Structure formats: C-alpha cells, structure tokens
Amino acid sequence: MSLQSKDLSVLAYANKFTLWHYTTFDSSVVTTGYFNNAASMLRVNDLIIVNIDTDGTPSTVFYIVTANTGSSVTIAAFTA
C-alpha cells in the first residue's frame, strides 16, 4: 500500500523539527515512495514513530527522514 495521510499526525513541533506518528496495516513503510505524498510536510531530520502491521503482528519503529527532494521522501530506521 501507500501512505494514508489521515493516519499521519503531528505529535510535537519546535525549532523547525517535527515529531510525527503514523499507524498502518502495512508490514513495512520502507519502500520506494511510501511517504512521497507527504513530501510537502516532512523535512530532513524529522522523526516518525510508526505503528506497523496493526492488524497482524504489530510493532513500533522510529524512523528519520534522511532526504526530501520536494517530491521524493527517503526514510531510515532511527538508531541512537
């Protein structure tokens, strides 16, 4: 599937940084173009807390926006 914008929410915003939450039935969001529909909202270094596979074996993963060309968004799992 692809991003359902109704399931993407802002949790916090400060100093040009946004913490997002996204929930999905999809088992992965790390596919080419998954977040492209939100390119106008997401910025590099924004964090997205994602609840994945909520209708199967749910898990929660933190992702960071690593690139955004204005039409193409790239994310990666966040590791501290």
Secondary structure, DSSP 8 states (H G I E B T S, - for coil): ----GGGEEEEEEETTEEEEEEE-S-S---STTTTGGGTTT--TT-EEEEEE-TTSS-EEEEEEEEEE-SS-EEEEE---
